[in-house]
Amino acid sequence: MKVKVFVDKNKCIGCGLCQRLLPEIFALGETGLSEVKKQEVELSENLKEAEKNCPVSAIRLESLE
């Protein structure tokens, strides 16, 4: 299933968990907050884990199907 990935910069604290799990999708930007490098991706276990374990619930996945 394809999903669109979003990071709420108003919530993000820049902990880096998402980037460590999925460096091909997330990066820490110049401000120290997470940025989405690749927005439309296949849903994976690591992506579900990043969304579930974000300490401030800043990651949102939206189904494209």
Secondary structure as UniProt FT lines:
FT   STRAND          2..7
FT   TURN            9..11
FT   HELIX           17..21
FT   TURN            23..25
FT   STRAND          26..28
FT   TURN            30..31
FT   STRAND          34..36
FT   STRAND          40..42
FT   HELIX           45..53
FT   TURN            55..56
FT   STRAND          59..63
//
